[in-house]
Amino acid sequence: MVRLKVLSGKEVCKILSDHGFAEIRRKGSHVLMQKKNPEGTISVPVPDHTEIRKGTLQSIIRQTGLTRKEFE
């Protein structure tokens, strides 16, 4: 399995927006990204840091339902 790249909050928000997520709000150092589906709404907080920790990035991937490959 390929290791995840070190991504910034801005890069993660760009990847999410390319997959249908929209920025709902910014508060402090976090951005709330949201996507509406027929089944419901997916809301994901993304820290707006220069480097997102590996565990935090894995949690974002899990919450969004996207694949790791899209973040590599």
Contacts in CASP RR format, 6 or more apart in sequence:
PFRMAT RR
TARGET T0000
AUTHOR 0000-0000-0000
METHOD contacts of the structure
MODEL  1
MVRLKVLSGKEVCKILSDHGFAEIRRKGSHVLMQKKNPEGTISVPVPDHT
EIRKGTLQSIIRQTGLTRKEFE
1 68 0 8 1.000
2 68 0 8 1.000
2 72 0 8 1.000
4 54 0 8 1.000
4 57 0 8 1.000
4 58 0 8 1.000
4 68 0 8 1.000
4 71 0 8 1.000
4 72 0 8 1.000
5 71 0 8 1.000
5 72 0 8 1.000
6 51 0 8 1.000
6 52 0 8 1.000
7 15 0 8 1.000
7 51 0 8 1.000
7 52 0 8 1.000
7 57 0 8 1.000
7 71 0 8 1.000
8 49 0 8 1.000
8 50 0 8 1.000
8 51 0 8 1.000
8 52 0 8 1.000
9 31 0 8 1.000
9 46 0 8 1.000
9 47 0 8 1.000
9 48 0 8 1.000
9 49 0 8 1.000
9 50 0 8 1.000
9 52 0 8 1.000
10 48 0 8 1.000
12 46 0 8 1.000
12 52 0 8 1.000
12 57 0 8 1.000
12 60 0 8 1.000
12 71 0 8 1.000
13 21 0 8 1.000
13 23 0 8 1.000
13 31 0 8 1.000
13 33 0 8 1.000
13 46 0 8 1.000
13 48 0 8 1.000
15 66 0 8 1.000
15 70 0 8 1.000
15 71 0 8 1.000
16 33 0 8 1.000
16 35 0 8 1.000
16 44 0 8 1.000
16 46 0 8 1.000
16 64 0 8 1.000
16 66 0 8 1.000
17 23 0 8 1.000
17 33 0 8 1.000
19 35 0 8 1.000
19 64 0 8 1.000
19 66 0 8 1.000
19 70 0 8 1.000
20 35 0 8 1.000
21 33 0 8 1.000
21 34 0 8 1.000
21 35 0 8 1.000
21 42 0 8 1.000
21 44 0 8 1.000
21 64 0 8 1.000
22 33 0 8 1.000
22 34 0 8 1.000
22 35 0 8 1.000
23 31 0 8 1.000
23 32 0 8 1.000
23 33 0 8 1.000
24 32 0 8 1.000
24 33 0 8 1.000
24 34 0 8 1.000
24 43 0 8 1.000
25 31 0 8 1.000
25 32 0 8 1.000
26 32 0 8 1.000
26 48 0 8 1.000
28 48 0 8 1.000
29 47 0 8 1.000
29 48 0 8 1.000
29 49 0 8 1.000
30 45 0 8 1.000
30 46 0 8 1.000
30 47 0 8 1.000
30 48 0 8 1.000
31 45 0 8 1.000
31 46 0 8 1.000
31 48 0 8 1.000
32 43 0 8 1.000
32 44 0 8 1.000
32 45 0 8 1.000
32 46 0 8 1.000
33 43 0 8 1.000
33 44 0 8 1.000
33 45 0 8 1.000
33 46 0 8 1.000
34 41 0 8 1.000
34 42 0 8 1.000
34 43 0 8 1.000
34 44 0 8 1.000
35 41 0 8 1.000
35 42 0 8 1.000
35 64 0 8 1.000
42 63 0 8 1.000
42 64 0 8 1.000
42 65 0 8 1.000
44 60 0 8 1.000
44 63 0 8 1.000
44 64 0 8 1.000
46 52 0 8 1.000
46 60 0 8 1.000
47 56 0 8 1.000
52 60 0 8 1.000
57 71 0 8 1.000
61 67 0 8 1.000
61 68 0 8 1.000
61 71 0 8 1.000
END
